[in-house]
Amino acid sequence: MSETIDTIDADKDDVTPETDAEAAGEPKAGGDDILVQEGDIAGDYLERLLDLLDYDGDIDLDVEAGRAIVSIDGGEDLEKLVGPRGTVLEALQELTRLAVQQETGSRSRLMLDIAGWRADRREELKELGRSTAESVLKSGERVRLQPMSPFERKVVHDAVATVSGVTSESEGEDPKRRVVIFPEA
């Protein structure tokens, strides 16, 4: 079996040591080293899953915005691991987080993307949030969007925040929790 995991570590030149231990090369608690370890554990778990399913895919690991990012790309069958509206992807992300938690003893916030679905969805949601916010600004009427996952709601809230004069909040209970966009008072 060939190694398909690439670990991308943060540039050490960009990190300013905050403690004597870090200056001596020891990892800081909660730092990128822990996130890289989470990514490695997740990558191993997902590689075993792909082998069991007999699916091809390259697993890439990164650390971004204080969380491990794991992506699987390159296989023809990977869309099946995304599922309708990313439901299978969300379930696999939770299973992967549990596998990491079992190894490390602490809850992981890692993000899983398969076949670029989450990256593509992020761009769609940014546009939806921005265009809906602009529409609300013009009409003065609040708009309730369709129910979304926590990932999707966060992207929409962030996009709405870029438009002055409107705000957003989530309402309802999962799985029917949705974003509501309304003019600021």
Buried (B, 14 or more C-beta within 10 A) or exposed (E): EEEBBEBEEBEEEEEEEEEEEBEEEEEBEEBBBBBBBBBBBBBBBBBEBBEEBEBEBBBBBBBEEEBBBBBBEBBEEBEEBBBEBBEBBBEBBEBBBEBBBEBEEEEBEBBBBBBEBBEEBBEEBBEBBBEBBBBBBEEEEEBEBEBBBEBBBBBBBBBBBEBEEBBBEBEEEEEEBBBBBBBEE
